[in-house]
Amino acid sequence: MNIKPFKLERYYTVNEFSAKYSLCNSDSEAMTINDLLSFESDAKDKFHNLWLGYTESKGHPELRRDIASIYSVIVAESLLVCAGAQEPIFLFSRGNLNSEDEVIVQSPCYQSLQSVPESIGCKVSNWNVKYEGAKPTFDIEELKNMVTNKTKVIYLNTPHNPTGFHFSKEEQEAIIKIARINNIIIFCDEVYKESEHHPEYAIPSFADAYENGVSVGVMSKSYGLPGLRIGWLTSQNAKILEKVAILKEYTSICNSAPSEFLAGVALRNRKKILERNLNIIKDNLPLYDQFFDRYSNLFSWHKPNAGPVVLVKLLFDTDDMGFAEKVLKEQGVLLLPGGVYDYPGFFRIGFGRTEIPEALEQFEKYVVKNLMT
């Protein structure tokens, strides 16, 4: 298999753990094992007496039931538990695509949605974001016109990383109509599901709403538990899942028993975790509002209605990769430049962590010193 280096992950590998501050992380605030176990009175004893043998390849039945509680149509039998979100993304593409297939990818995106199909030999067409002023949009009519008789999969991500865009219910229904007429699979990265800033912005999972919909979830983003490395793939289409399950026996085989147990505790108490994480987001967003008001001549942004990330446009002439490098070198603040998405002129910020106020203060020091002269 010949696959491109993963630009975003390479960037984080080199810079994430050496940066003093971060303004660009895509996850919510993490917690300790002790904090997580405190949600249930008997969880600590159960955890300490956990059997450390092999687990079921599809995931523990209780964990699959806990995951299924997130969905309205999907049941435990329609779920495959995986290692994070990267494994199901990779295995779905390898198991369900052939070299003569064409795919459409909502772009910019998490690179594996493009690079894995490319490595198989598929033709990949990007459904690119457009900006109306500072507001990101995706043109449904354009998507309709991109479909051919060879289109096998439409890859989506909502709430969207990195733009912060989130489909409305009407847009979702229009996309499903296009896919159903043309017998196309919709693969949706839904790692930010349940992170809508207000309930009215929530839409159904594509796996719930469409018989050939495939949805990816993970403990990392909305729930702030990336250290568990627990994700999942779900679909009403059993044939799609079976192809992934067969390939999983060549990768992780099964999941970590402690991680599965802890993920179950988190999901049974996810409303408390989500409330905490959404409060952090709601505390941080006004700080960004004030910052971008002060420097509206330098930066443009659109406050999203879901998720903990958004793209910010640079309004002055500079290389975004070089700009991020200078900010990191001078103030120790990590930004994610648009260049890692092949989308120059922007940088990604996050607002799901408690460190944001301090990191933003350090970034402002760079702006005042270097851009306000």
C-alpha positions as a Markdown table, in Angstrom:
| # | Residue | x | y | z |
|---|---|---|---|---|
| 1 | Met | 0.0 | 0.0 | 0.0 |
| 2 | Asn | 1.4 | 3.4 | -1.0 |
| 3 | Ile | -0.1 | 6.1 | 1.2 |
| 4 | Lys | 0.8 | 9.8 | 1.7 |
| 5 | Pro | 2.3 | 10.9 | 5.0 |
| 6 | Phe | -0.5 | 12.3 | 7.3 |
| 7 | Lys | 0.3 | 16.0 | 7.4 |
| 8 | Leu | -1.8 | 16.9 | 10.5 |
| 9 | Glu | -0.6 | 14.0 | 12.6 |
| 10 | Arg | 3.0 | 14.6 | 11.6 |
| 11 | Tyr | 2.6 | 18.3 | 12.6 |
| 12 | Tyr | 1.2 | 17.2 | 16.0 |
| 13 | Thr | 3.9 | 14.6 | 16.5 |
| 14 | Val | 6.6 | 17.2 | 16.1 |
| 15 | Asn | 5.0 | 20.1 | 18.0 |
| 16 | Glu | 2.1 | 19.1 | 20.3 |
| 17 | Phe | 4.0 | 18.0 | 23.4 |
| 18 | Ser | 6.8 | 20.6 | 23.2 |
| 19 | Ala | 4.4 | 23.6 | 23.0 |
| 20 | Lys | 3.8 | 25.4 | 26.3 |
| 21 | Tyr | 0.3 | 26.5 | 25.2 |
| 22 | Ser | -2.2 | 25.2 | 22.7 |
| 23 | Leu | -5.0 | 27.1 | 20.9 |
| 24 | Cys | -5.8 | 24.4 | 18.4 |
| 25 | Asn | -6.6 | 21.1 | 20.1 |
| 26 | Ser | -9.7 | 19.4 | 18.6 |
| 27 | Asp | -10.8 | 17.5 | 21.7 |
| 28 | Ser | -12.7 | 18.5 | 24.9 |
| 29 | Glu | -11.1 | 18.6 | 28.3 |
| 30 | Ala | -9.9 | 15.2 | 29.6 |
| 31 | Met | -10.3 | 13.8 | 33.1 |
| 32 | Thr | -8.5 | 11.3 | 35.3 |
| 33 | Ile | -9.4 | 7.7 | 35.8 |
| 34 | Asn | -10.3 | 8.5 | 39.4 |
| 35 | Asp | -12.7 | 11.3 | 38.3 |
| 36 | Leu | -14.3 | 8.9 | 35.8 |
| 37 | Leu | -14.7 | 6.1 | 38.2 |
| 38 | Ser | -16.3 | 8.4 | 40.8 |
| 39 | Phe | -19.5 | 8.5 | 38.6 |
| 40 | Glu | -20.6 | 5.1 | 39.8 |
| 41 | Ser | -20.3 | 3.8 | 43.4 |
| 42 | Asp | -19.1 | 0.3 | 42.5 |
| 43 | Ala | -17.0 | 1.2 | 39.5 |
| 44 | Lys | -13.6 | 1.4 | 41.3 |
| 45 | Asp | -14.0 | -2.1 | 42.7 |
| 46 | Lys | -15.1 | -3.5 | 39.4 |
| 47 | Phe | -12.2 | -1.8 | 37.6 |
| 48 | His | -9.6 | -3.2 | 40.1 |
| 49 | Asn | -11.0 | -6.7 | 39.6 |
| 50 | Leu | -11.3 | -6.5 | 35.8 |
| 51 | Trp | -10.1 | -9.6 | 34.0 |
| 52 | Leu | -7.2 | -8.7 | 31.6 |
| 53 | Gly | -7.8 | -11.4 | 29.0 |
| 54 | Tyr | -8.7 | -11.0 | 25.3 |
| 55 | Thr | -12.0 | -9.1 | 24.6 |
| 56 | Glu | -14.6 | -9.8 | 22.0 |
| 57 | Ser | -13.5 | -8.5 | 18.6 |
| 58 | Lys | -16.7 | -6.6 | 18.0 |
| 59 | Gly | -16.6 | -5.1 | 21.5 |
| 60 | His | -18.1 | -6.1 | 24.8 |
| 61 | Pro | -21.9 | -6.6 | 24.5 |
| 62 | Glu | -22.5 | -4.2 | 27.4 |
| 63 | Leu | -20.3 | -1.5 | 25.8 |
| 64 | Arg | -22.1 | -1.9 | 22.5 |
| 65 | Arg | -25.4 | -1.5 | 24.3 |
| 66 | Asp | -24.1 | 1.7 | 26.0 |
| 67 | Ile | -23.0 | 3.1 | 22.6 |
| 68 | Ala | -26.3 | 2.2 | 21.0 |
| 69 | Ser | -28.1 | 4.4 | 23.6 |
| 70 | Ile | -26.7 | 7.4 | 21.6 |
| 71 | Tyr | -28.7 | 6.4 | 18.6 |
| 72 | Ser | -32.4 | 6.1 | 17.8 |
| 73 | Val | -32.5 | 3.3 | 15.2 |
| 74 | Ile | -29.0 | 1.6 | 15.6 |
| 75 | Val | -28.9 | -1.3 | 18.0 |
| 76 | Ala | -26.0 | -3.0 | 19.7 |
| 77 | Glu | -25.7 | -5.7 | 17.0 |
| 78 | Ser | -25.2 | -3.0 | 14.4 |
| 79 | Leu | -22.0 | -1.7 | 16.1 |
| 80 | Leu | -18.3 | -2.6 | 15.8 |
| 81 | Val | -16.0 | -1.2 | 18.5 |
| 82 | Cys | -12.6 | -0.2 | 17.2 |
| 83 | Ala | -9.3 | 1.5 | 18.2 |
| 84 | Gly | -10.2 | 5.2 | 18.1 |
| 85 | Ala | -11.7 | 6.7 | 15.0 |
| 86 | Gln | -8.7 | 6.2 | 12.7 |
| 87 | Glu | -9.1 | 2.4 | 12.6 |
| 88 | Pro | -12.7 | 2.4 | 11.4 |
| 89 | Ile | -12.0 | 5.1 | 8.8 |
| 90 | Phe | -9.1 | 3.0 | 7.5 |
| 91 | Leu | -10.9 | -0.4 | 7.6 |
| 92 | Phe | -14.1 | 0.9 | 6.1 |
| 93 | Ser | -12.3 | 2.2 | 3.0 |
| 94 | Arg | -10.1 | -0.8 | 2.6 |
| 95 | Gly | -13.0 | -3.2 | 3.0 |
| 96 | Asn | -15.7 | -1.5 | 0.9 |
| 97 | Leu | -13.8 | 0.2 | -2.0 |
| 98 | Asn | -12.2 | -1.1 | -5.1 |
| 99 | Ser | -9.7 | 0.7 | -7.4 |
| 100 | Glu | -12.3 | 1.5 | -10.1 |
| 101 | Asp | -14.6 | 3.3 | -7.6 |
| 102 | Glu | -15.1 | 7.0 | -7.3 |
| 103 | Val | -15.7 | 8.8 | -4.0 |
| 104 | Ile | -16.6 | 12.4 | -3.0 |
| 105 | Val | -15.0 | 13.9 | 0.1 |
| 106 | Gln | -16.2 | 16.9 | 2.0 |
| 107 | Ser | -13.1 | 19.1 | 2.1 |
| 108 | Pro | -11.0 | 20.3 | 3.9 |
| 109 | Cys | -11.0 | 17.1 | 6.0 |
| 110 | Tyr | -9.2 | 14.7 | 8.2 |
| 111 | Gln | -6.7 | 13.5 | 5.7 |
| 112 | Ser | -7.4 | 9.7 | 5.9 |
| 113 | Leu | -10.8 | 10.3 | 4.4 |
| 114 | Gln | -9.0 | 11.2 | 1.2 |
| 115 | Ser | -5.7 | 9.4 | 1.4 |
| 116 | Val | -6.9 | 5.9 | 2.2 |
| 117 | Pro | -9.3 | 5.8 | -0.9 |
| 118 | Glu | -6.5 | 7.3 | -3.0 |
| 119 | Ser | -4.1 | 4.5 | -1.8 |
| 120 | Ile | -6.7 | 2.0 | -3.1 |
| 121 | Gly | -6.7 | 3.6 | -6.5 |
| 122 | Cys | -10.0 | 5.4 | -6.3 |
| 123 | Lys | -10.8 | 8.7 | -8.0 |
| 124 | Val | -11.3 | 11.2 | -5.2 |
| 125 | Ser | -13.3 | 14.4 | -5.8 |
| 126 | Asn | -13.3 | 17.1 | -3.2 |
| 127 | Trp | -16.6 | 18.8 | -2.3 |
| 128 | Asn | -15.0 | 22.0 | -1.2 |
| 129 | Val | -16.2 | 24.5 | 1.4 |
| 130 | Lys | -17.2 | 28.0 | 0.3 |
| 131 | Tyr | -17.2 | 31.1 | 2.4 |
| 132 | Glu | -19.9 | 33.7 | 2.4 |
| 133 | Gly | -18.0 | 36.4 | 4.2 |
| 134 | Ala | -16.7 | 34.5 | 7.3 |
| 135 | Lys | -19.4 | 31.8 | 7.2 |
| 136 | Pro | -18.5 | 28.4 | 5.8 |
| 137 | Thr | -21.1 | 26.7 | 3.5 |
| 138 | Phe | -21.3 | 23.5 | 1.4 |
| 139 | Asp | -23.4 | 23.7 | -1.8 |
| 140 | Ile | -25.8 | 20.8 | -2.0 |
| 141 | Glu | -26.5 | 21.4 | -5.7 |
| 142 | Glu | -22.8 | 21.2 | -6.4 |
| 143 | Leu | -22.6 | 17.8 | -4.6 |
| 144 | Lys | -25.5 | 16.6 | -6.7 |
| 145 | Asn | -23.7 | 17.5 | -9.9 |
| 146 | Met | -20.5 | 15.8 | -8.7 |
| 147 | Val | -22.1 | 12.3 | -8.6 |
| 148 | Thr | -21.4 | 9.9 | -11.4 |
| 149 | Asn | -22.4 | 6.3 | -12.1 |
| 150 | Lys | -19.1 | 5.2 | -10.4 |
| 151 | Thr | -19.6 | 7.1 | -7.2 |
| 152 | Lys | -19.5 | 4.5 | -4.4 |
| 153 | Val | -19.2 | 6.7 | -1.2 |
| 154 | Ile | -19.8 | 10.2 | -0.1 |
| 155 | Tyr | -17.5 | 11.0 | 2.9 |
| 156 | Leu | -18.9 | 13.6 | 5.3 |
| 157 | Asn | -17.9 | 15.0 | 8.7 |
| 158 | Thr | -20.5 | 16.9 | 10.8 |
| 159 | Pro | -20.0 | 18.9 | 13.0 |
| 160 | His | -17.1 | 19.6 | 10.7 |
| 161 | Asn | -13.4 | 19.7 | 11.5 |
| 162 | Pro | -11.8 | 22.1 | 10.8 |
| 163 | Thr | -14.3 | 24.7 | 9.6 |
| 164 | Gly | -16.9 | 24.3 | 12.4 |
| 165 | Phe | -19.7 | 23.9 | 9.9 |
| 166 | His | -22.7 | 21.7 | 10.8 |
| 167 | Phe | -25.4 | 20.5 | 8.5 |
| 168 | Ser | -29.0 | 21.4 | 9.2 |
| 169 | Lys | -31.7 | 18.7 | 9.2 |
| 170 | Glu | -32.9 | 19.9 | 5.8 |
| 171 | Glu | -29.4 | 19.7 | 4.3 |
| 172 | Gln | -28.9 | 16.2 | 5.7 |
| 173 | Glu | -32.2 | 15.1 | 4.1 |
| 174 | Ala | -31.1 | 16.5 | 0.8 |
| 175 | Ile | -27.8 | 14.7 | 0.9 |
| 176 | Ile | -29.5 | 11.4 | 1.8 |
| 177 | Lys | -31.9 | 11.9 | -1.1 |
| 178 | Ile | -29.0 | 12.2 | -3.5 |
| 179 | Ala | -27.3 | 9.1 | -2.1 |
| 180 | Arg | -30.5 | 7.0 | -2.1 |
| 181 | Ile | -31.4 | 7.8 | -5.7 |
| 182 | Asn | -27.8 | 6.8 | -6.8 |
| 183 | Asn | -27.3 | 3.8 | -4.4 |
| 184 | Ile | -24.4 | 5.5 | -2.7 |
| 185 | Ile | -23.0 | 4.8 | 0.8 |
| 186 | Ile | -22.8 | 7.9 | 3.0 |
| 187 | Phe | -19.8 | 7.5 | 5.4 |
| 188 | Cys | -20.1 | 10.2 | 8.1 |
| 189 | Asp | -17.4 | 11.0 | 10.7 |
| 190 | Glu | -19.6 | 12.0 | 13.7 |
| 191 | Val | -16.9 | 12.3 | 16.3 |
| 192 | Tyr | -18.4 | 15.6 | 17.5 |
| 193 | Lys | -21.9 | 14.2 | 17.8 |
| 194 | Glu | -23.6 | 15.5 | 21.0 |
| 195 | Ser | -21.4 | 18.6 | 21.1 |
| 196 | Glu | -24.0 | 20.9 | 19.6 |
| 197 | His | -24.0 | 24.1 | 21.5 |
| 198 | His | -27.8 | 24.1 | 21.8 |
| 199 | Pro | -30.2 | 21.2 | 21.4 |
| 200 | Glu | -31.9 | 22.7 | 18.4 |
| 201 | Tyr | -28.7 | 22.2 | 16.3 |
| 202 | Ala | -28.7 | 18.4 | 16.8 |
| 203 | Ile | -29.5 | 16.2 | 13.7 |
| 204 | Pro | -29.9 | 12.5 | 13.5 |
| 205 | Ser | -26.9 | 10.3 | 12.9 |
| 206 | Phe | -26.5 | 9.3 | 9.3 |
| 207 | Ala | -26.5 | 5.7 | 10.3 |
| 208 | Asp | -30.0 | 6.2 | 11.9 |
| 209 | Ala | -31.4 | 8.3 | 9.1 |
| 210 | Tyr | -30.2 | 6.3 | 6.0 |
| 211 | Glu | -30.2 | 2.5 | 5.4 |
| 212 | Asn | -26.8 | 2.8 | 3.7 |
| 213 | Gly | -25.4 | 5.3 | 6.1 |
| 214 | Val | -22.3 | 4.5 | 8.1 |
| 215 | Ser | -21.3 | 6.6 | 11.2 |
| 216 | Val | -18.1 | 6.8 | 13.1 |
| 217 | Gly | -18.1 | 7.8 | 16.8 |
| 218 | Val | -15.3 | 8.0 | 19.3 |
| 219 | Met | -14.7 | 8.7 | 23.0 |
| 220 | Ser | -12.0 | 11.3 | 22.2 |
| 221 | Lys | -13.8 | 14.4 | 21.1 |
| 222 | Ser | -17.2 | 15.3 | 22.6 |
| 223 | Tyr | -16.4 | 13.2 | 25.7 |
| 224 | Gly | -12.8 | 14.3 | 26.1 |
| 225 | Leu | -11.4 | 10.8 | 26.6 |
| 226 | Pro | -8.8 | 10.3 | 23.8 |
| 227 | Gly | -6.6 | 8.2 | 26.1 |
| 228 | Leu | -9.1 | 5.4 | 26.0 |
| 229 | Arg | -8.6 | 4.9 | 22.3 |
| 230 | Ile | -12.1 | 3.6 | 21.9 |
| 231 | Gly | -14.2 | 4.4 | 18.8 |
| 232 | Trp | -16.8 | 2.6 | 16.8 |
| 233 | Leu | -18.5 | 2.1 | 13.4 |
| 234 | Thr | -22.2 | 1.6 | 13.0 |
| 235 | Ser | -24.6 | 1.0 | 10.1 |
| 236 | Gln | -27.9 | -0.6 | 9.4 |
| 237 | Asn | -26.2 | -2.4 | 6.5 |
| 238 | Ala | -24.7 | -5.5 | 8.0 |
| 239 | Lys | -22.7 | -6.4 | 4.9 |
| 240 | Ile | -20.7 | -3.2 | 5.2 |
| 241 | Leu | -19.9 | -3.9 | 8.9 |
| 242 | Glu | -18.9 | -7.5 | 8.2 |
| 243 | Lys | -16.3 | -6.4 | 5.7 |
| 244 | Val | -14.8 | -4.2 | 8.3 |
| 245 | Ala | -15.0 | -6.8 | 11.0 |
| 246 | Ile | -13.0 | -9.3 | 8.9 |
| 247 | Leu | -10.2 | -6.7 | 8.3 |
| 248 | Lys | -10.1 | -5.8 | 12.0 |
| 249 | Glu | -8.7 | -9.3 | 12.6 |
| 250 | Tyr | -5.6 | -8.0 | 10.7 |
| 251 | Thr | -5.2 | -4.8 | 12.8 |
| 252 | Ser | -6.2 | -4.4 | 16.5 |
| 253 | Ile | -8.1 | -7.8 | 16.6 |
| 254 | Cys | -9.8 | -6.7 | 19.8 |
| 255 | Asn | -9.9 | -3.7 | 22.1 |
| 256 | Ser | -8.3 | -3.0 | 25.5 |
| 257 | Ala | -10.4 | -4.4 | 28.3 |
| 258 | Pro | -9.7 | -1.5 | 30.8 |
| 259 | Ser | -10.5 | 1.0 | 28.0 |
| 260 | Glu | -13.8 | -0.7 | 27.2 |
| 261 | Phe | -14.8 | -0.8 | 30.9 |
| 262 | Leu | -14.0 | 2.9 | 31.3 |
| 263 | Ala | -15.8 | 3.9 | 28.1 |
| 264 | Gly | -18.9 | 2.1 | 29.4 |
| 265 | Val | -18.8 | 4.1 | 32.6 |
| 266 | Ala | -18.4 | 7.4 | 30.6 |
| 267 | Leu | -21.2 | 6.6 | 28.2 |
| 268 | Arg | -23.6 | 5.7 | 31.0 |
| 269 | Asn | -22.8 | 9.1 | 32.6 |
| 270 | Arg | -22.2 | 11.0 | 29.3 |
| 271 | Lys | -24.8 | 13.7 | 30.1 |
| 272 | Lys | -22.8 | 14.9 | 33.0 |
| 273 | Ile | -19.6 | 14.8 | 31.0 |
| 274 | Leu | -21.2 | 16.6 | 28.1 |
| 275 | Glu | -22.6 | 19.3 | 30.4 |
| 276 | Arg | -19.2 | 19.9 | 31.8 |
| 277 | Asn | -17.5 | 20.0 | 28.4 |
| 278 | Leu | -20.2 | 22.3 | 26.8 |
| 279 | Asn | -19.8 | 24.7 | 29.7 |
| 280 | Ile | -16.1 | 24.9 | 29.0 |
| 281 | Ile | -16.9 | 25.7 | 25.3 |
| 282 | Lys | -19.5 | 28.3 | 26.3 |
| 283 | Asp | -17.0 | 30.0 | 28.6 |
| 284 | Asn | -14.3 | 30.1 | 26.0 |
| 285 | Leu | -16.4 | 31.3 | 23.0 |
| 286 | Pro | -17.0 | 34.9 | 24.4 |
| 287 | Leu | -13.2 | 35.3 | 24.9 |
| 288 | Tyr | -12.7 | 34.6 | 21.2 |
| 289 | Asp | -15.6 | 36.9 | 20.3 |
| 290 | Gln | -13.8 | 39.7 | 22.1 |
| 291 | Phe | -10.4 | 38.9 | 20.7 |
| 292 | Phe | -11.6 | 38.8 | 17.1 |
| 293 | Asp | -13.5 | 42.0 | 17.6 |
| 294 | Arg | -10.3 | 43.7 | 18.8 |
| 295 | Tyr | -8.4 | 42.4 | 15.8 |
| 296 | Ser | -11.0 | 42.4 | 13.1 |
| 297 | Asn | -8.5 | 43.9 | 10.7 |
| 298 | Leu | -6.2 | 40.9 | 11.1 |
| 299 | Phe | -8.5 | 37.9 | 11.4 |
| 300 | Ser | -12.0 | 36.8 | 10.3 |
| 301 | Trp | -14.0 | 34.0 | 12.0 |
| 302 | His | -17.6 | 32.7 | 12.2 |
| 303 | Lys | -18.7 | 31.4 | 15.6 |
| 304 | Pro | -19.9 | 27.8 | 15.1 |
| 305 | Asn | -23.0 | 26.2 | 16.6 |
| 306 | Ala | -21.5 | 22.8 | 17.3 |
| 307 | Gly | -18.1 | 21.2 | 18.1 |
| 308 | Pro | -14.9 | 22.7 | 19.7 |
| 309 | Val | -13.0 | 23.8 | 16.5 |
| 310 | Val | -13.2 | 26.4 | 13.8 |
| 311 | Leu | -11.0 | 27.9 | 11.0 |
| 312 | Val | -9.8 | 31.5 | 11.3 |
| 313 | Lys | -9.0 | 33.4 | 8.1 |
| 314 | Leu | -5.8 | 35.5 | 8.0 |
| 315 | Leu | -6.6 | 38.9 | 6.6 |
| 316 | Phe | -3.0 | 40.0 | 6.0 |
| 317 | Asp | -0.4 | 38.7 | 3.6 |
| 318 | Thr | 1.5 | 35.9 | 5.2 |
| 319 | Asp | 2.3 | 32.2 | 4.9 |
| 320 | Asp | 0.1 | 30.4 | 7.4 |
| 321 | Met | 2.7 | 27.7 | 8.1 |
| 322 | Gly | 5.4 | 30.3 | 8.7 |
| 323 | Phe | 3.0 | 32.3 | 10.9 |
| 324 | Ala | 2.2 | 29.3 | 13.1 |
| 325 | Glu | 5.9 | 28.6 | 13.4 |
| 326 | Lys | 6.7 | 32.1 | 14.5 |
| 327 | Val | 3.9 | 32.1 | 17.1 |
| 328 | Leu | 5.2 | 28.8 | 18.5 |
| 329 | Lys | 8.8 | 29.9 | 18.6 |
| 330 | Glu | 8.2 | 33.3 | 20.2 |
| 331 | Gln | 5.3 | 32.6 | 22.6 |
| 332 | Gly | 5.1 | 28.9 | 22.8 |
| 333 | Val | 1.6 | 28.8 | 21.5 |
| 334 | Leu | 0.5 | 26.0 | 19.1 |
| 335 | Leu | -1.8 | 26.9 | 16.2 |
| 336 | Leu | -2.8 | 24.5 | 13.5 |
| 337 | Pro | -2.0 | 26.1 | 10.1 |
| 338 | Gly | -4.4 | 25.6 | 7.2 |
| 339 | Gly | -1.5 | 24.2 | 5.1 |
| 340 | Val | -1.7 | 20.9 | 6.9 |
| 341 | Tyr | -5.2 | 20.6 | 5.3 |
| 342 | Asp | -3.9 | 21.9 | 1.9 |
| 343 | Tyr | -6.1 | 24.9 | 2.7 |
| 344 | Pro | -3.7 | 27.9 | 3.1 |
| 345 | Gly | -4.6 | 31.3 | 4.5 |
| 346 | Phe | -6.3 | 29.9 | 7.6 |
| 347 | Phe | -5.5 | 28.4 | 11.0 |
| 348 | Arg | -7.5 | 26.2 | 13.2 |
| 349 | Ile | -8.4 | 27.1 | 16.8 |
| 350 | Gly | -10.1 | 25.0 | 19.5 |
| 351 | Phe | -12.2 | 26.0 | 22.5 |
| 352 | Gly | -12.9 | 22.8 | 24.4 |
| 353 | Arg | -10.1 | 23.0 | 27.0 |
| 354 | Thr | -9.7 | 25.0 | 30.2 |
| 355 | Glu | -6.3 | 26.2 | 29.2 |
| 356 | Ile | -7.7 | 28.4 | 26.4 |
| 357 | Pro | -7.8 | 31.8 | 28.4 |
| 358 | Glu | -4.1 | 31.6 | 29.2 |
| 359 | Ala | -3.1 | 30.4 | 25.7 |
| 360 | Leu | -5.2 | 33.2 | 24.1 |
| 361 | Glu | -3.5 | 35.7 | 26.3 |
| 362 | Gln | -0.1 | 34.6 | 25.1 |
| 363 | Phe | -1.2 | 34.6 | 21.5 |
| 364 | Glu | -2.5 | 38.2 | 22.0 |
| 365 | Lys | 1.0 | 39.2 | 23.2 |
| 366 | Tyr | 2.4 | 38.0 | 19.9 |
| 367 | Val | -0.3 | 39.8 | 17.9 |
| 368 | Val | 0.3 | 43.1 | 19.8 |
| 369 | Lys | 4.1 | 42.9 | 19.5 |
| 370 | Asn | 4.4 | 41.7 | 15.9 |
| 371 | Leu | 1.2 | 42.8 | 14.0 |
| 372 | Met | 0.1 | 46.1 | 15.6 |
| 373 | Thr | 3.2 | 48.2 | 14.8 |
